[in-house]
């Protein structure tokens, strides 16, 4: 048994011990949690959806956490790249440099511009291999810039052995998960220390490993990259399709210009795992991104300050007065400063604070009426 040394009178205080540890490490690794430290998230990059930003972190309006690794995974055509483009644009507005690693060679510059990205300040890099992406991130972290790294997508990024080998999957089985497990464990601390952000885009695939119908219902999807990868994520956002056939957004001539998605926080280190919301994403029109304001109406359905009588609704303001409107007038009413202020206050009170205070019915926050579908 190891010998235990008891502290005597006049022993070192915690501040002195912190200095000893930092001297041993050669850099600052010991921190006081009462001061600024790498584990604390002080900044959030807006996702483009205020509803989503409202459910990410318990008790506050948030987004993608700066200094952490996050994942946006989804079924095909559920808006992963579109959300990433909007997050990139919002990061640039915060003075964050963006590197976009693309393994699919499918990003349209005009699409990024329509998402408000500044192409002159956005660095596009072809993701040649998993090793290349990880090594490039490691080198760029040492430059002193404040970075947002977007990896689109991890699922389609090969390893070097994949590139140099044949097409037999057995010849490189589990190589990529092993590389990612080592790479993420190596990069987590440097990302936090540099106050950088890594946003990994991934695919949701049918869970063929589910042995019973019950398992298939509770865990219908898995993501490529191995079991070790999710441990590095502070936030996992999963996008799935709505069951309704009318989930597409169409223009006046019936052409599809967008789609509706259901969002679930598959993992959150901020006290909100399992929370859900839904919104529509435009991808085939001049404007690209989330139909944010349109989704606010659905977000406040749980509030007692939204009343309904037939086809008419009423918003109750702070002074007790009411503004009546019909659903089709929602965007028009939001142009009124007082109406808009009241709606945002209701979202803060009912979507953010009621969950934080555990008020009301939990089903209002965790589940939507319809389940995800890959149809």
N, C-alpha and C positions, 0 to 999 in steps of 0.2 A: 504494500500500500504506500502511495506517495506521501511524503512527509508534509504536513500542513503547517505553514508558518503563521502564527497569530500576529495580528497587528498590535504593536505596542503604543504606549503614549508617545505622541509626537510623530505618528506615522504620516506619510505623505497624503495630501488631500487629492481629490479626484482631478483637479487641474494639473497638478504636478505629474500625476500618473499619465495623464493624456500627453504631456510633453515627452515623457519617456517613450511611450508607444510610437509617437510620430517621429522621434529621433531614430528609433529602431527601424521603422519603415522607410525612412528617408524622404517622407512626404506626409501630408496631413491625411491620416486615415482614421484617427480618433476624434470624435466630435461630441459636443454637448448638444443634446436634442432640444435644449431650450434656445439655442442659437440657430442660425442658418446652417443647414447640413444637407448632404446629397440625398438623403432619403425623403426630404420634404419637397412637395410639389408646390412651387410658387407661381407658376405660369401654366396656362392651358391654351392650346391652339383651337379656336372654334372650328367645328365640323361643317358649318353651313346650315345645321339644323339646331334651332334653339331648344326644341323639345329634347333632342338627343343630348345636347349639352346640359340640359336640366336634370337628366337622370344618371349621368356618369359618376358624379361624386356626391355623397351624402351631405346635404345641407348647403350646397353652393352651386352656382352656375359654372360649369367646367368646360370640358372638351377633350382633346388629346393631351395627355400629361407630358409636359416638357421635362426632359431628363430621364425618361423611361422608354421601355419598348412596348409598343402596342400592336395589335393585329386587327385588321378588317378582313374578315373571311366571308365568302358568300357563294351562293349558287351562281350559275352563269347568268349574265345579263341582269344582275341585281344592283349594279351601280358602284362597284368597288373602285374602279378607276376614276369614276366621276366624282365620288366623294374625296378621293385622294387629291384630285386636281384642285378642288375647292379648299381643302386643308392646306395645300401648297400655297395657294393664293393668300390665304389668311396668315400663314406663317411669314410670307414675304412682307405683308403689311406690318408685322411685328418686328421687322428687322432681322429675320432669321433667314440664313442662306439655305437654299433647297438643292439637294442632289436627288435626281430621279433615276433610279436603276430600273431599266426596262428589259425584261427577258423575252418579251413577246414582240418587240419591234412594231408596236401597234399604236403608239401615241401620236395623235394628230396635233401639230403645233397650233392650228387654228382652233382646235377644241380647247387647248390649254388657255389660249388667249380669251376665248369666250367665257372661261371660268375665272377670268380676271388675273391670270398669272402673268408676271413680267418675264418674258422669254429671255431678255438680255441678262437677267439675274438668276435664271434657272439653269442648272447644269444637268444636261441629259447624258446618261451613261448607259451603254449597252451592257447588260448583265451577262458576261460571257460564261461565268461559272460561279458556283457558291463560294468557292475559295477566293475568287477575285473580288466579289462584293464585300466579303468579310475583311479581307486584307486592305481594301481601299478605304472602308469605313475606319479601320484602325489608324491608317496613316492620316486621314483627314481630321480625325479627332485631335491630333497633335498640333494642328495649325493655329488653334486659338479662336477660330470662327465659331459662331453659334449655328449649329446645323440642324436641319430636318432631313433625314434620309428616308426616302420612300422606295420600297423594294416591291416592284410589280412585275411578276409575282413570284413568290418563293416556289410555288408548285412547279412552275415551268423553267426554273433555273437549274441547269444540269451541274453535276460535279465534273471535275477534270477527268475522272475515270469514266464517266458516262460519255464524254466527248471523244476520248481516245479509244474507247472500247467498242464492242459490237452492239447490236440491238437486242441482245438477249438480256432480259431484266435480271436473270439469276446471276449474271456476271458482276453486277455492281449492287447487289442487294444490301440494303441498310447502310450504304456508304454515305449518302447525303445526311441521314439523321445523325450519324456519328460525327460528321464534320460540323453540323449545326450545334450539336450538344457541346462540343468543345469550343466552337466559335462564340456562342452566346455566353458561355461561362467566362470567356476571356474578355468580352466586350461590355458586360453589364456595368461594372464599376467605372471603366473609362467613359462610358456614355453619361453616367450620372455625374461624374466629376467635371465633364466638359459642358454640362447642362445642355446636352444634345438630345435629339429625339429620333428614334427609329420606328417607322411605321411600316409594318410588314403586311402586304396584301397576299391573301391565300385563297384557296378554293375549298368549298365544302363538298365533300364526296360522301356517297351513301355508305353507311356503316355496315359493311358486309360481315364484320366480326360479331355482330349481334346474334346471340344464339337462341334467343327467345323473342316472341312478339313484344313482350314487355320491355326488353332491352332496346328493341328497334324503335319503340315509341318514345322512350326517355332519352335515348342517345341516337337519333336517326342519322347524324352526320359525324364525319371525322375530317381532320385537316392533314395534308401531307407535311412531312418534315420530322416525324418521329414523336415519341411521347415526351422526350426531354424538353422540346421546344416550348410548349405552353407554360412551363414553369418560369420562363424568363419574362413572360408577358405580365405587365401590370394591368392591362385592359385588353379584353377580347370582344370585338363587336362583330356579331354575326348577322348577315343579311340574307333573308329568304323571301321567296315570292309569296304573294297573297293567293289564297285559293280562288277568289272571285275571278271569273273570266274577264270582267270589266276592269281589271287592274291596270290596263294600259291607258295612257293619256293620249288622246287623239286631237288633231286640229279640226277645223271646221269642215274639211273635206274627208275626214276619217283616217288620215295618215297617222301612224303611231309616232309620237314625238317624246314619249316618256313612259315610265312605269312606276307602279307603287310597290314598295318593299316593306317588309316587317323587320324590325330591328330588335335584337336581343343581346343583352350584355352577358355573354357566356362566362366571362370572368371579370371581376373588378376587385382591385385591392382597396377600393374606396367606399366599401360598404354597400354596393348597389348591384351585386351579381344577381342575374335573373330578371332585372327590370326590362320592360319592353316599350316600344313606341312604333309608330309607322308614319311614313311620309311618301311623297311622290318625288321622283327625280326626272328632270328634263334632260334629254340627251340628243334630241333630233331637231331642236329649234335654235334660234339665234342665241337665246339664253341657255346656259348650261348650269346644272346644279339642282339642289333641293328646292322644292316649292315650300319654302320655310313658313311663310305667313299663312298659307292655306292650311298647314298642319296644326296651327295653334288652336283652331276651332275644335279639333278632335282632342287636343291635349287638355282643354279645360272642361271636357264633358263631365268630369268627376266633381266639378265645383258646384256648390249650392248657389253660387252667385251667377250661374247661367241658368235661366229659366226657359221653359218651352211650353207653348200653348198652340197645338196644331202645327201649322207651318211657320209660326212666328216664334222668335227667340227674344230674350231680353237679358242684357248685361246690367248687373247691379253695381253702381259706382260706390266709392267710399262714403259719399254723403247720403247714400240711400236712394238717390235718383236712379232711374232706369232708362236705358236706350233700347228701343225695340228694332228688330231687323229680321229679314229672312236670310236663309243660308246663302243664297246667291248674291246678297249684298255684303257679305263678310269683308272682302278685300276693299270695297268702297268705304265701309265704316272704319276700317283700320287707318284710313287717311286722316281721320279726325284725331287730333292729338290727345284729347281727353279719353276717347274710346280706346285708343291704342295703349295709353298708359295704364288704364284699368285692366286690360287683357294681360299685359305683362306682369302687373301686380298679382293677378289671379294665378298666373302660371307659377310665379315665385312662391305664392302661399300654398297652392294646392299640389303642384307637381314636385316642388323641391322640399318645402318645409313640412308639409303633412307627412311625407314619407320619412323625413328625418326625425320627426316627433312621434312616428308610428300612430298617426291619427287616421281614422276611417278604416275602410276595408282593404286588406292587403291585396286582394284580387284586382283592385283598381290600378295597382302599380306593377304587378308581376305578369299578368296574363291578358291577352287580347281575346276577342271572341272566336277568331278563326286561327287554326293551327297552320304551321308552315307547310308548304307544298313544293315539290320540285316538278310539278306538271308544267 
